[in-house]
Amino acid sequence: TIPLDKVKEEWQESGAAQHIKTVAEHYGVFQHLYGDAYFFPQVMLDVRYRQQGDDCFAVVHRGNVIKPAEATVMPEVSYKANPDSLWTLLLTNLDGHLMLEDSEYVHWFVGNIPGNDIGKGEVICDYLQPFPPKGTGFHRLVFVLYKQEKRMDYGSFKRQQPCLCLEERTFRTQDFYRERQDDLTPAGLAFFQSDWDPSLTDFFHNTLEMQEPIYEYDFPPPYIRPQEWFPLIRPFNTYMDKYRDEKQIAKEYLLKKLKKTHPFRKPDPPPKYPHAFRMDLNLPSWLRVEKKKERLGWGRVNEHT
């Protein structure tokens, strides 16, 4: 058998930094975090969400999907570090800000972490689960681990706990790092994607105490070319229907259906052999096709039953 732990350890020591950087670039993580800058993650982050009432975990890899219901509690984060070193851990949503296009929400901020003991770090902003609104697709939630050169003063970012005001969680990683790049070095990276699930309805109403935002795409009306006097090789009825009111067409089909419906009798059974009817060859081709569809129960004749 192949010891998978040893394989993973060899991968982390050899090509992991390049692989993680490549995947992060593919998802546009560095572009949104630092603009044109990037880094090679040298510290491997192990991030996992423990599932309630179970010994299973939802593990954060590199862009895998974790539902909001699976990330309601603070994750368990581990990494290798010297006990005398200091670290900062940030979790931000690159796609989730409801008001500002170029800003993020900070979901977790822990600074001055001694070694890898996150429990002894200074909680600047407490953990808040992902909450991608309905209709906005997948959101990228990124963990970045920074190596500190000294003990940092994060007083300006300190938030009252629990912090449920989204405005106070507004954050820009690029500005944060630009001001502190002499004292912070990005060293670890892990990220996952999350999209809306039904559990967020209760989260918006009862936790954030706000109306749940729902986004819908406003499709433009379909293009219809200008009408022609003599359209060639096009069924007459379907061509003309393009330029008619949809409600009027629906009304015609409904009235046609009601005309054949008796309030006290069962509907007539469909013909056993719908093709065994003589068709008047003097009828135009489009009308013959419509009669054939009606006998077979095809098309719009079944939309208004």
C-alpha positions, 0 to 999 in steps of 0.5 A: 500500500502507498502511505498517503500521508507521506505522499502529501508530505512530499507534495507539500515540500516539492510542488505544493506552492506552485500548484496552489498559486496556479489554482489561485490565479485561475480563480482570480484570487490574487487579482482581487486581493493584491492587484498585480501582485502574488505570492507562493504559499510556503505554509500549508494551511489545513482548514476544516469545518466540523459538522454538527453531531458528526465526526465528519469535516468539510475540508477547505482545499483549493476552490472546492464548494462548501455550502453555508449550512456546512460552515456555520461554526468557526473552522479548525485551522492548523499549520506548522510554525515556530512557537516564538513566531507571530501570525495573522489569519484573515478570512474574506469574501471577495464577491459578497459585498452588497453595496461596494463593488471593489470591497470585501467582507471580513468574515474572520480576523485573528491577529498576533497568533503565537505559533499555531495556537489560534485560540491564543490569538487576538480576535479582531473580528469574530467569525461570521459564516458565509452568506452568499445572497440568492441569485449571485452564484458562487462566492470565493472565500479566502483564508490568508495567513500572514507572518508577522515581523513584530507584534501588530496593533490592530486597534483600528480594525477591532470590532465589538463581538459579535459583529453583525453589522455588515457595514463594519465588516467592510474590508479591502485586503489590498489597502490593508496589506499596502499599509503593513507590507513591511511588517506582514508577509503572506505565507499561507493560502486556502480558499473555497466557494459557497453559494446560496442554500435555504438555511440562509433565509433564516440567517438573514432574518434572525441573525443579521435581522434584515430582509433577505436580498434576492437577485434576478437577472433582467433579461433583455427582450428577444430580438425580432427582425423587421417583418417582411411582406413575403417571408420564404420557407417559414410557417405562416402561423408561427411567423405571424405569431412572433409579431402578435401579443402573447396574451392574445395568442394564449387567449385564442388557445384557451378559448379553443380548448374551452369550446371542446370542453363540456362541464358535465361530460368527460373529455373525448378520448384521443383518436386511437390512430391519429394518422388515419384521417384523410387530410384535405390537400387543398389546405395550406401546408401550415394548417395541415401541420397544425391539424396534425399536431392537434390530433397528436396532442403536440405543441401549444395545444397542451399548454392551456388545459 
